[in-house]
Amino acid sequence: MTSMPGDDIASRNDAQTGINHRSTDQILARIEEIHTQFQRINPETWNPAEVKVLHRLTHSLAGLAGTLGFFSLCIHACTETGITTGRNITR
């Protein structure tokens, strides 16, 4: 199984990170929202409005991850390519 950004969030030790479960639950929920939105996008009938929602969700995840100290997830969300142009979208 391929590892995805955020996979390690649920298993991080609160004593080590100082982050509570509510915060990690928020991140996991945003990742699920992104996944759901991504599934709505059909490259054959490209809908810019759907992509705009995906871009907003990804931007929101980047901000939350950075605020909570999940810097690798933040960087990954910030540098994801093809979201606004449709390039590199694969399933």
Secondary structure, 3 states (H helix, E strand, C coil): CCCCCCCCCCCCCHHHHCCCHHHHHHHHHHHHHHHHHHHHCCHHHCCHHHHHHHHHHHHHHHHHHHHHCCHHHHHHHHHCCCCCCCCCCCC
